[in-house]
Amino acid sequence: MQAKLFCKTGSLDGVECTITDEVVIGRNPACSLQLQPPVIARKHARIYFDAKADSFFLEDLGSRNGTELDGIRVSKPERLDRLHIVTFARQFDFIFQVVDEAAAKPSLETKPPSPQPSPPPAPPAPSNADRTMIERAPGAPSGGEADTRPAGVPADIDATIIESPVIGADSRPDSYVLDFASTGGQKGKVALEAGNNVIGRAAMAGDVSVSREHAKITVGATQITVMDLGSRNGTFVDGSATQGEVVVTEASTLKFGSVMAKLVRCPG
C-alpha cells in the first residue's frame, strides 16, 4: 500500500512525500520529511504502515505544539483512512491520501479453470411491441408497394412502422466542481465526487475564514445539497445563512466564511 502526504497552502505549499513504510516529520536533518519552521519539533510526528492491521497510522512524537488529525489533537497512534487533513504545530495543514488502496492481493487457492462461456443466443426477431404504428386513413393510396402490415392489422389500414429510439446504455451522469475565489485573491477548483464531500480550509487555499471542516456538499442522483458543519463563520446560499440541508444549483451563489463559490457542471 502506498500513500502521499502533501501541502497545498501557506509557506510549505508544494512540499510532499510518498509513504510506503514510514516517514518521520521534523526539523532534524535525519527526518524523512524535513520541515524548517521553528514551531516544528526536531522529531515531530511519524506516519507508518502496520502490515498486521493493513493500514497506515499517525503518531505524534511528543512535540510541544502537537499534531492534529482532521482538527483533533493526536494523543496516541491513530489509524488513517483514505483521506485526511494532518496539521502540524496548529499551523501547517497537509493532505494525507492513500493512492493504491485497492491493490489486488494474490490468492493462494488453486482453482480449476473456468468453463468457457457458451456462445450468446441469436437476438430475437423485432417485435411489434417495440414499435409505434401510425395509421393512415382507410382507403389512402399505398403507392402499389408490397403489403408490410403486421399480422392482425385489417386490410383497409395502411400502417407505417417507426422504430423506437434506443437510449445509449453507456451514458454517464454529469460531474461537478466547486469554483471558488478566496479573500486573498486566490482562485481554485474542488472536484466533487458522488455522495458526501467535506469542504474545509485545506481545500479553500488555506483561507482563515473557512473552518477545517466547514460544510458538506452532497451530490445526489437528482439534486445537490449543502449543509454547514457548525463552522465559525457560517455557510450561505444566495446571501442567506443555511439551516440544515439546502438544495443548490449552478445558478446558486455559495459563500463559505468569506470565500465565494459557484457550482460548475462537467458533462459526463
Solvent accessible surface area in square Angstrom, and as a share of the most:
residue,aa,sasa,rsa
1,M,74,0.33
2,Q,66,0.29
3,A,0,0.00
4,K,64,0.27
5,L,0,0.00
6,F,29,0.12
7,C,2,0.01
8,K,122,0.51
9,T,21,0.12
10,G,66,0.64
11,S,98,0.63
12,L,19,0.10
13,D,85,0.44
14,G,54,0.52
15,V,43,0.25
16,E,95,0.43
17,C,25,0.15
18,T,79,0.46
19,I,1,0.01
20,T,79,0.46
21,D,100,0.52
22,E,78,0.35
23,V,5,0.03
24,V,29,0.16
25,I,0,0.00
26,G,0,0.00
27,R,76,0.28
28,N,30,0.15
29,P,101,0.63
30,A,87,0.67
31,C,12,0.07
32,S,77,0.50
33,L,13,0.07
34,Q,71,0.32
35,L,2,0.01
36,Q,118,0.52
37,P,24,0.15
38,P,118,0.74
39,V,48,0.28
40,I,1,0.01
41,A,26,0.20
42,R,130,0.47
43,K,110,0.47
44,H,0,0.00
45,A,0,0.00
46,R,66,0.24
47,I,0,0.00
48,Y,37,0.14
49,F,46,0.19
50,D,48,0.25
51,A,82,0.64
52,K,199,0.84
53,A,33,0.26
54,D,62,0.32
55,S,9,0.06
56,F,2,0.01
57,F,30,0.12
58,L,0,0.00
59,E,39,0.17
60,D,30,0.15
61,L,63,0.32
62,G,73,0.70
63,S,10,0.07
64,R,216,0.79
65,N,32,0.16
66,G,2,0.02
67,T,0,0.00
68,E,20,0.09
69,L,24,0.12
70,D,42,0.22
71,G,35,0.34
72,I,130,0.66
73,R,128,0.47
74,V,9,0.05
75,S,108,0.69
76,K,124,0.53
77,P,61,0.38
78,E,52,0.23
79,R,130,0.48
80,L,7,0.04
81,D,94,0.49
82,R,97,0.35
83,L,92,0.46
84,H,23,0.10
85,I,31,0.16
86,V,0,0.00
87,T,0,0.00
88,F,0,0.00
89,A,3,0.03
90,R,136,0.50
91,Q,109,0.48
92,F,25,0.11
93,D,13,0.07
94,F,0,0.00
95,I,35,0.18
96,F,0,0.00
97,Q,58,0.26
98,V,13,0.08
99,V,67,0.38
100,D,55,0.28
101,E,92,0.41
102,A,100,0.78
103,A,60,0.47
104,A,104,0.81
105,K,152,0.64
106,P,125,0.79
107,S,84,0.54
108,L,180,0.89
109,E,120,0.54
110,T,130,0.76
111,K,139,0.59
112,P,113,0.71
113,P,126,0.79
114,S,92,0.59
115,P,122,0.77
116,Q,161,0.71
117,P,116,0.73
118,S,97,0.62
119,P,120,0.76
120,P,117,0.74
121,P,123,0.78
122,A,90,0.70
123,P,120,0.76
124,P,124,0.78
125,A,88,0.68
126,P,104,0.65
127,S,56,0.36
128,N,83,0.43
129,A,92,0.71
130,D,96,0.50
131,R,73,0.27
132,T,75,0.44
133,M,78,0.35
134,I,92,0.47
135,E,98,0.44
136,R,112,0.41
137,A,71,0.55
138,P,99,0.62
139,G,75,0.72
140,A,35,0.27
141,P,119,0.75
142,S,56,0.36
143,G,70,0.67
144,G,79,0.76
145,E,135,0.61
146,A,85,0.66
147,D,97,0.50
148,T,108,0.63
149,R,65,0.24
150,P,23,0.14
151,A,108,0.84
152,G,81,0.78
153,V,30,0.17
154,P,74,0.47
155,A,84,0.65
156,D,85,0.44
157,I,34,0.17
158,D,26,0.14
159,A,9,0.07
160,T,51,0.30
161,I,52,0.26
162,I,83,0.42
163,E,111,0.50
164,S,52,0.34
165,P,127,0.80
166,V,143,0.82
167,I,154,0.78
168,G,44,0.42
169,A,110,0.86
170,D,125,0.65
171,S,88,0.57
172,R,180,0.66
173,P,118,0.74
174,D,56,0.29
175,S,57,0.37
176,Y,43,0.16
177,V,25,0.15
178,L,0,0.00
179,D,49,0.25
180,F,10,0.04
181,A,38,0.29
182,S,13,0.08
183,T,91,0.53
184,G,68,0.66
185,G,56,0.54
186,Q,108,0.48
187,K,168,0.71
188,G,22,0.21
189,K,133,0.56
190,V,25,0.14
191,A,79,0.61
192,L,11,0.06
193,E,104,0.46
194,A,95,0.74
195,G,30,0.29
196,N,103,0.53
197,N,18,0.09
198,V,84,0.48
199,I,2,0.01
200,G,4,0.04
201,R,55,0.20
202,A,10,0.08
203,A,40,0.31
204,M,0,0.00
205,A,27,0.21
206,G,22,0.21
207,D,15,0.08
208,V,128,0.74
209,S,17,0.11
210,V,1,0.00
211,S,25,0.16
212,R,56,0.20
213,E,80,0.36
214,H,0,0.00
215,A,0,0.00
216,K,41,0.17
217,I,0,0.00
218,T,33,0.19
219,V,18,0.10
220,G,40,0.38
221,A,113,0.88
222,T,133,0.77
223,Q,94,0.42
224,I,13,0.07
225,T,12,0.07
226,V,0,0.00
227,M,52,0.23
228,D,37,0.19
229,L,66,0.33
230,G,73,0.70
231,S,17,0.11
232,R,220,0.80
233,N,66,0.34
234,G,18,0.18
235,T,2,0.01
236,F,56,0.23
237,V,16,0.09
238,D,94,0.49
239,G,70,0.67
240,S,73,0.47
241,A,59,0.45
242,T,15,0.09
243,Q,156,0.69
244,G,45,0.43
245,E,98,0.44
246,V,44,0.25
247,V,83,0.47
248,V,4,0.02
249,T,78,0.45
250,E,79,0.35
251,A,88,0.68
252,S,10,0.06
253,T,50,0.29
254,L,0,0.00
255,K,72,0.31
256,F,0,0.00
257,G,5,0.05
258,S,47,0.30
259,V,0,0.00
260,M,87,0.39
261,A,2,0.02
262,K,77,0.33
263,L,5,0.02
264,V,55,0.32
265,R,104,0.38
266,C,46,0.28
267,P,102,0.64
268,G,51,0.49
